[in-house]
Amino acid sequence: MAAKTAANPSKRTSKRKVASSRAGAPRAAKVKPHITHPDRVYWVDAGVTKQDLLDYYGIVWDWMAPHVVGRPLALVRCPEGTIGQCFFQKHASAGLVPENLHIVTDSKGRQIIAIEDSQGLVSLVQAGVLELHVRGARIDRLDVCDRIVFDLDPGEGVGWPEITACANELRDRLAALELESFVKLSGGKGVHVVVPIDGADWEDTKAFTETIAAAMAADTPDRYVAKMTKSLRRGKIFIDYLRNSLEQTSVAVYSTRARPGAPISAPVTWQELGNVKTANRYTVLNIRERLASMTADPWRQMDRVHQRLPKAGTARRRG
């Protein structure tokens, strides 16, 4: 469910605007949250501060919320920014404000983190979270997958045209199985193809995605690989289906990345994908131009898509 409030930036003295809204773009919200050390620089190479990060999320929150609210999170925290020590955190611990988070205990006694509104996201910004990664499940149904993710990870020597060709081939294979898919830039090197489903067992989900990845690798072994062994990936694209299991995550749509330039994992339409030149094309600094060129969110229809996971045998015959 989408949150009712959004993380709007508090006022600060700055000549630089990280984003702006227009008709069809998300509206900045009315909440003015408090954060400490707003001028702390998180991305030194780009000059992006903690306040800039909050400002950015204030602009995109309405579009981001449906894809992060109520979903288990894993966090990349960099309290001193990208030049300091960063660490990956999957469970609740010191440094996070529990009253702003939804925390449940799983079957192994671990505290799983989610956010339910924009104030939860503000608390993560306050804690130095520079990346949000989500599971393909909701926190109240950890055992049910409702989002499939294929991470197309290029090896050394793979160009952008090859990556987009792989994404389009994957889309076509999924369409042949009557599955609609969506695409986003990872903010790193590759592309994520995301498939919403009405709910499936994790074992069945992994079997299905492995079948698709293996079929593509078998049909075009000189371009694709379905094994994560690094020695096999030079000049090829790893079709990573391994994120589709109970505790695995992938970077959330609209999340920033703890990488040079403050890039964003940005959704694009399938038509736009071929016109983009890199997976880190959009950043906290240039997102203003991106939003100004958009009339609607590329993922606006995702929650309206209802489709069931095909049997692995069907995928094998038709994929």
Backbone torsions as a table, in degrees:
resi	resn	phi	psi	omega
1	MET	NA	143.3	-178.2
2	ALA	-80.0	145.3	179.7
3	ALA	-73.6	157.7	-177.6
4	LYS	-90.3	-18.1	179.6
5	THR	-120.6	162.4	-179.9
6	ALA	-129.5	156.0	-176.2
7	ALA	-82.3	92.8	179.8
8	ASN	-89.0	140.0	-179.6
9	PRO	-65.5	146.4	169.7
10	SER	-78.8	159.5	-176.3
11	LYS	-71.5	141.7	176.0
12	ARG	-149.8	160.5	178.5
13	THR	-83.8	113.3	-179.5
14	SER	-160.2	141.3	177.2
15	LYS	-91.7	-9.6	-174.3
16	ARG	-103.1	129.0	176.3
17	LYS	-107.8	130.1	-177.9
18	VAL	-88.1	-17.7	-178.8
19	ALA	-165.0	161.0	173.0
20	SER	-144.3	161.6	-178.7
21	SER	-112.9	162.8	177.3
22	ARG	-150.3	179.9	178.3
23	ALA	-58.3	130.6	-179.9
24	GLY	92.4	-19.6	178.5
25	ALA	-91.0	161.8	180.0
26	PRO	-60.7	146.4	176.7
27	ARG	-90.3	140.1	172.4
28	ALA	-67.1	142.0	-174.8
29	ALA	-86.2	176.9	-174.7
30	LYS	-97.4	-10.1	-180.0
31	VAL	-72.1	138.8	178.4
32	LYS	-119.5	85.8	-174.8
33	PRO	-72.9	156.9	178.0
34	HIS	-102.8	131.6	171.4
35	ILE	-129.5	154.8	176.9
36	THR	-93.6	155.1	177.7
37	HIS	50.8	52.7	-176.7
38	PRO	-62.0	-23.9	-178.5
39	ASP	-90.4	4.8	176.3
40	ARG	-62.4	129.2	-177.1
41	VAL	-85.5	119.3	179.7
42	TYR	-89.6	-39.9	176.1
43	TRP	-115.4	96.7	-174.2
44	VAL	-64.8	-40.1	-176.6
45	ASP	-63.5	-29.7	-178.6
46	ALA	-104.3	-8.3	-178.9
47	GLY	70.7	26.8	-177.6
48	VAL	-91.0	125.1	-175.5
49	THR	-98.4	174.7	175.1
50	LYS	-59.3	-41.4	177.7
51	GLN	-65.8	-39.2	176.7
52	ASP	-59.3	-40.6	179.0
53	LEU	-63.0	-44.1	178.1
54	LEU	-64.2	-40.7	177.8
55	ASP	-60.0	-44.1	179.9
56	TYR	-60.1	-49.0	-179.4
57	TYR	-64.9	-29.3	176.0
58	GLY	-62.5	-32.2	179.9
59	ILE	-76.9	-42.1	-171.8
60	VAL	-96.9	-0.9	-172.9
61	TRP	-54.0	-44.4	-176.8
62	ASP	-58.7	-34.2	179.3
63	TRP	-85.4	-29.5	-178.4
64	MET	-77.5	-36.5	-171.2
65	ALA	-52.1	-45.6	-177.3
66	PRO	-60.9	-18.4	-175.4
67	HIS	-104.6	-4.4	178.8
68	VAL	-125.3	-30.8	-176.9
69	VAL	-64.1	130.3	176.6
70	GLY	75.7	11.5	177.9
71	ARG	-110.6	139.3	177.5
72	PRO	-57.7	136.5	-175.9
73	LEU	-114.2	149.0	161.6
74	ALA	-120.8	144.8	-169.3
75	LEU	-123.7	141.0	166.4
76	VAL	-103.9	112.4	-177.3
77	ARG	-105.7	131.1	177.9
78	CYS	-133.6	77.2	-173.3
79	PRO	-56.3	-28.8	179.4
80	GLU	-104.0	13.3	-178.6
81	GLY	90.9	-178.7	-173.6
82	THR	-69.3	-18.2	178.1
83	ILE	-85.9	-7.7	177.1
84	GLY	-96.1	-166.1	180.0
85	GLN	-79.9	130.6	175.9
86	CYS	-114.4	151.1	178.1
87	PHE	-147.0	152.9	-177.8
88	PHE	-95.9	129.0	-174.9
89	GLN	-128.8	122.9	-178.0
90	LYS	-106.1	-15.1	-174.7
91	HIS	-132.7	161.4	-178.8
92	ALA	-64.0	141.2	178.3
93	SER	-161.9	-174.7	179.4
94	ALA	-58.6	146.9	178.1
95	GLY	101.3	-11.4	176.8
96	LEU	-111.0	142.8	-178.9
97	VAL	-89.7	106.9	-171.8
98	PRO	-64.5	-29.6	-177.4
99	GLU	-68.9	-16.4	177.5
100	ASN	-98.3	5.6	-176.8
101	LEU	-123.2	157.4	170.1
102	HIS	-100.9	116.1	-176.0
103	ILE	-122.3	128.1	174.9
104	VAL	-125.3	155.7	178.6
105	THR	-100.6	126.0	-178.3
106	ASP	-84.3	-175.4	-175.1
107	SER	-66.3	-16.8	179.0
108	LYS	-99.6	7.3	177.1
109	GLY	82.0	13.1	-179.5
110	ARG	-95.2	145.2	-177.9
111	GLN	-89.9	114.1	-178.2
112	ILE	-91.4	138.8	-173.1
113	ILE	-103.3	139.7	168.2
114	ALA	-146.6	165.6	171.9
115	ILE	-118.3	150.8	-177.8
116	GLU	-116.5	-10.7	179.6
117	ASP	-158.9	-178.5	-175.9
118	SER	-66.3	-28.6	179.4
119	GLN	-65.1	-30.2	174.3
120	GLY	-63.5	-40.9	178.1
121	LEU	-66.8	-39.8	176.7
122	VAL	-57.7	-42.2	-179.2
123	SER	-64.8	-31.3	177.6
124	LEU	-72.6	-38.7	174.2
125	VAL	-60.5	-43.4	178.6
126	GLN	-59.1	-33.8	-177.4
127	ALA	-86.1	7.1	177.2
128	GLY	79.3	27.2	178.4
129	VAL	-81.8	118.6	-180.0
130	LEU	-105.6	-11.5	175.4
131	GLU	-140.4	137.8	172.6
132	LEU	-114.2	126.7	176.2
133	HIS	-116.1	139.5	-176.1
134	VAL	-119.5	152.1	170.2
135	ARG	-83.6	163.5	176.3
136	GLY	-88.0	39.2	-178.8
137	ALA	-149.7	168.5	174.7
138	ARG	-98.5	155.4	-172.4
139	ILE	-68.6	-22.8	178.0
140	ASP	-89.1	-2.9	176.2
141	ARG	-143.5	68.0	-175.7
142	LEU	-62.5	-25.1	-175.3
143	ASP	-85.0	-2.4	-175.5
144	VAL	-117.0	121.5	176.6
145	CYS	-85.5	130.3	174.0
146	ASP	-127.1	4.1	174.9
147	ARG	-140.2	122.0	174.6
148	ILE	-98.7	140.4	178.3
149	VAL	-130.2	126.6	168.1
150	PHE	-106.4	119.4	179.0
151	ASP	-98.4	111.3	-179.8
152	LEU	-90.5	102.9	-170.0
153	ASP	-108.9	107.5	-176.0
154	PRO	-76.3	138.9	173.3
155	GLY	-82.6	177.4	-179.8
156	GLU	-59.1	133.6	176.6
157	GLY	92.5	-1.3	-179.8
158	VAL	-90.8	129.3	-179.1
159	GLY	-91.1	167.1	-178.2
160	TRP	-62.4	-39.1	177.5
161	PRO	-58.5	-35.1	178.5
162	GLU	-68.6	-35.9	178.8
163	ILE	-66.5	-45.8	-179.6
164	THR	-67.7	-34.4	176.7
165	ALA	-64.2	-39.6	177.5
166	CYS	-63.6	-44.7	179.6
167	ALA	-61.1	-43.0	-179.6
168	ASN	-68.1	-37.1	176.1
169	GLU	-63.8	-42.7	178.0
170	LEU	-61.9	-43.7	177.0
171	ARG	-57.4	-43.7	-178.7
172	ASP	-66.5	-38.2	177.8
173	ARG	-65.2	-41.2	177.9
174	LEU	-66.5	-40.3	179.1
175	ALA	-62.7	-34.7	177.3
176	ALA	-63.9	-21.7	176.1
177	LEU	-98.0	12.5	179.4
178	GLU	63.4	37.8	177.5
179	LEU	-115.3	123.6	175.4
180	GLU	-85.4	140.2	-178.3
181	SER	-130.4	161.9	-179.4
182	PHE	-127.8	160.4	-173.9
183	VAL	-134.6	148.5	174.4
184	LYS	-147.1	154.5	173.1
185	LEU	-77.4	139.6	-176.4
186	SER	-74.8	-20.6	-171.5
187	GLY	84.3	-3.8	177.1
188	GLY	-114.4	-104.1	-178.7
189	LYS	-114.0	-23.6	-169.2
190	GLY	-120.8	-157.7	-174.6
191	VAL	-132.6	144.6	174.2
192	HIS	-111.2	128.6	173.3
193	VAL	-105.0	122.8	-171.6
194	VAL	-116.9	134.6	-177.5
195	VAL	-123.7	111.7	175.0
196	PRO	-76.6	138.9	176.5
197	ILE	-134.8	160.8	-175.1
198	ASP	-74.9	-10.3	177.6
199	GLY	134.5	128.4	-178.7
200	ALA	-148.9	157.3	174.6
201	ASP	-66.6	143.9	-178.1
202	TRP	-63.2	-36.9	179.9
203	GLU	-63.2	-44.1	178.2
204	ASP	-66.1	-38.1	180.0
205	THR	-63.2	-46.3	-179.6
206	LYS	-64.7	-40.4	178.5
207	ALA	-61.7	-41.6	179.8
208	PHE	-64.3	-49.8	-176.5
209	THR	-66.9	-35.0	176.6
210	GLU	-63.9	-39.4	179.3
211	THR	-62.0	-44.2	179.3
212	ILE	-63.4	-48.3	-178.6
213	ALA	-63.1	-43.1	-179.2
214	ALA	-65.1	-37.1	179.3
215	ALA	-64.8	-42.9	179.0
216	MET	-65.1	-40.8	179.5
217	ALA	-67.5	-36.4	179.4
218	ALA	-70.8	-37.3	-178.5
219	ASP	-74.2	-33.0	-178.3
220	THR	-134.8	69.2	-173.7
221	PRO	-67.3	-18.0	178.9
222	ASP	-80.5	-10.9	-178.5
223	ARG	-118.8	-29.8	-172.9
224	TYR	-124.7	151.0	175.1
225	VAL	-139.7	143.0	-179.1
226	ALA	-110.3	9.0	177.4
227	LYS	-112.8	143.4	-174.5
228	MET	-83.3	0.1	179.2
229	THR	-57.1	118.3	-172.9
230	LYS	-63.1	-32.0	-178.6
231	SER	-66.0	-17.8	-179.5
232	LEU	-92.5	-5.4	-166.5
233	ARG	-101.7	-4.3	179.7
234	ARG	-63.0	126.1	179.2
235	GLY	74.7	8.8	-178.2
236	LYS	-130.9	167.8	176.7
237	ILE	-107.2	124.4	175.7
238	PHE	-81.9	117.1	177.0
239	ILE	-88.3	92.6	-172.5
240	ASP	-82.0	104.8	176.0
241	TYR	-99.8	-2.7	-171.3
242	LEU	-72.6	-9.1	178.0
243	ARG	-74.5	-8.0	-175.3
244	ASN	-95.7	63.7	174.2
245	SER	-145.4	170.3	-166.2
246	LEU	-48.8	-47.7	-172.2
247	GLU	-105.6	2.3	-178.9
248	GLN	-81.1	153.9	-178.4
249	THR	-135.4	167.5	170.6
250	SER	-140.4	156.2	-175.1
251	VAL	-61.2	137.3	-175.9
252	ALA	-72.9	149.1	175.0
253	VAL	-61.9	137.6	-176.8
254	TYR	73.0	-1.5	175.4
255	SER	-68.3	144.5	169.6
256	THR	-75.5	165.5	176.8
257	ARG	-119.5	144.8	179.1
258	ALA	-83.5	60.2	-176.0
259	ARG	-132.3	162.2	180.0
260	PRO	-54.6	137.3	176.9
261	GLY	90.0	-3.0	-178.9
262	ALA	55.7	55.5	-179.2
263	PRO	-74.5	164.5	-177.6
264	ILE	-122.2	143.0	170.7
265	SER	-81.6	94.0	-166.8
266	ALA	-102.4	133.5	174.2
267	PRO	-73.8	145.4	174.4
268	VAL	-137.0	161.9	172.8
269	THR	-80.3	162.0	177.1
270	TRP	-61.8	-33.2	179.3
271	GLN	-68.1	-35.0	-178.9
272	GLU	-74.7	-26.4	-170.5
273	LEU	-54.9	-42.1	-178.0
274	GLY	-69.5	-18.4	-178.7
275	ASN	-91.1	-13.6	177.9
276	VAL	-83.5	145.0	-174.3
277	LYS	-103.8	-20.1	-179.3
278	THR	-146.4	159.0	179.9
279	ALA	-76.5	-13.9	178.2
280	ASN	-110.7	30.6	-175.8
281	ARG	-59.4	-39.4	-174.1
282	TYR	-104.5	136.6	-175.6
283	THR	-133.6	172.1	175.4
284	VAL	-57.5	-31.4	-175.7
285	LEU	-82.4	-31.9	-177.1
286	ASN	-107.4	6.6	-178.1
287	ILE	-63.7	-23.4	179.1
288	ARG	-57.9	-45.6	179.3
289	GLU	-66.2	-37.6	178.3
290	ARG	-61.4	-50.0	-178.6
291	LEU	-63.9	-36.5	-178.9
292	ALA	-65.8	-24.4	-178.7
293	SER	-90.0	-5.5	-175.0
294	MET	-101.7	142.6	173.2
295	THR	-104.4	-15.4	179.3
296	ALA	-159.1	159.1	177.9
297	ASP	-70.6	128.3	179.2
298	PRO	-59.5	-22.9	-179.4
299	TRP	-104.0	18.4	-172.8
300	ARG	-63.3	-26.1	-176.4
301	GLN	-92.2	-3.4	-171.0
302	MET	-59.0	-44.3	-177.5
303	ASP	-71.0	-10.5	178.4
304	ARG	-93.6	-4.9	-179.4
305	VAL	-86.8	124.9	177.7
306	HIS	-121.9	117.2	-178.0
307	GLN	-154.2	149.6	-177.0
308	ARG	-102.2	151.5	178.3
309	LEU	-71.6	124.2	176.0
310	PRO	-67.4	159.6	174.5
311	LYS	-68.6	149.9	-178.9
312	ALA	-58.4	-34.5	179.0
313	GLY	-64.4	-37.2	176.7
314	THR	-65.0	-43.8	178.2
315	ALA	-61.6	-36.9	-178.2
316	ARG	-67.8	-38.6	-178.5
317	ARG	-75.7	-37.4	-171.4
318	ARG	-108.6	-17.3	-178.2
319	GLY	-82.1	NA	NA
